[in-house]
Amino acid sequence: MEQHAQGRRRAVWALVITSIAGFMAALDNLVVTTALPSIRESLGGELGELEWTVNAYTLTFAVLLMLGASLGDRFGRRRLFVIGLTVFTGASAAAALSPGIEELIAFRAVQGVGAAITMPLTLTLLTAAVPPARRGAALGIFSAVTGLAVASGPLVGGSLTEHLSWQWIFWLNVPIGLILLPLARLRLAESYAPDSRLDIPGTLLVSGGLFGIVYGLVNANSDGWTDPVVLTSLIAGAVLIGGFIRHGFHARNPMLPMRLFRSRAFFGINMAGLLMFLGMFGSIFLLSQYFQGVMGYSPAEAGLRMLPWTGMPMLVAPVAGLLADRFGGRPVVVTGLAVQAVGLGLFAMALAPDASYASQLPGLIVGGIGMALYFAPAASLVMSSVRPAEQGIASGASNALREVGGALGVAVLATVFSSQGGYDSARTFTDGTVLAVWLGAAVVALAALVALMIPGRRGTPAPEAGQAGERVPAAA
């Protein structure tokens, strides 16, 4: 009885610690968006530099996620979780103290390194601590919390920027990180994966490839698509990504075994996640600026008016979890993505320099419902699509692909925006945003079609009980 009670307490502590850490890391994806006009006014910067205040974080986050998972598997997940949380907390303080836009971009990149170490280990630490019978519920809560963090970034960033200053979007992380560090050391159990190997060639290939592609997309706005540096960056990035895919098929211990993508479940949920984040991140990047630059709202007012979209996960995610338990994850995810695409389309139709907030409300509500329906079952689908011994790799890969989608979304939709609009006037900003948001809606609709590849409940193997092949020592 006492051992059972200890196991329950350990599971609760693991859920609390990993959910808060996941919330911090996910929040910083978009917490900057409503602060961009204030950052631009305070530190200067053109569109490309504003993109990098978002992409410096999402890009380092994405390319190092799988390495973070591998380091945790080899050297201890709790140990690396604490190291990553320390880096993230320190970089947050440094970002708040940045004297210029270049320094802010640099410290955002370091923040992404810390998040990349921390985030993939949250799911594996949580999965190891929670019994199989309760794992689905715990993963649902974790997914809802991190989904809410992604969605609420504009509101949190806007409120802090208006009532304090933009620096407080980073200072907020510091006390939370300082509280979590001793709790993680004392309350989380250490765990390892057997025979774990670091894949340095794979890390270099994927890091260089993604950086080249995103760098080329961002600089194409200002330098043009035929610029030699842009072309070289895009071509080199594509070649390196091709090399990474080949490496994943043929290497002995690749950081991302490409054989995992032979599973329809793994391929479907991860490709759908990449496309969903591409459409959503790029849209939020522009819409949060539209609310301020075109409609004249303050940062807090802009975040508040996005609340029907960003707050929906709090209301709908529990219902979505129940629906997933009853009907399976695939129909809920597919429905959520389709509904979110409709929401973005409704928003694009309502965009105008003199649009009323009431005309935009249907798109916000519908998009928020779709987002919540996606987030609730997504983590369970990922973790159930692989063997327990591969869940660390699967977690890192899933998060990495979504972050890649986010970085590409900001770069691609900002490029589309620049082709048709700019910051010159409310009309030019609206013209560019309308086309970009329509593209975002189309990409999310494509994600819904891709998610149809996920097998139904009868076609999806249940995860094995326990963490087979792993050694999980007692917590210190």
Secondary structure, DSSP 8 states (H G I E B T S, - for coil): -HHHHHHHHHHHHHHHHHHHHHHHHHHHHHTTGGGHHHHHHHH---HHHHHHHHHHHHHHHHHHHHHHHHHHHHH-HHHHHHHHHHHHHHHHHHHHT-SSHHHHHHHHHHHHHHHHHHHHHHHHHHHHHS-HHHHHHHHHHHHHHHHHHHHHHHHHHHHHHHHT-TTHHHHTHHHHHHHHHHHHHHHS---B-TT----HHHHHHHHHHHHHHHHHHHHHHHH-TT-HHHHHHHHHHHHHHHHHHHHHHHSSS-SS-GGGGGSHHHHHHHHHHHHHHHHHHHHHHHHHHHHHHTT---HHHHHHHTHHHHTHHHHHHHHHHHHHHHH-HHHHHHHHHHHHHHHHHHHHHH--TT--HHHHHHHHHHHHHHHHHHHHHHHHHHHHTS-GGGHHHHHHHHHHHHHHHHHHHHHHHHHHHHHH--SS-HHHHHHHHHHHHHHHHHHHHHHHHHHTTS--GGGS----SS-TT-B-----
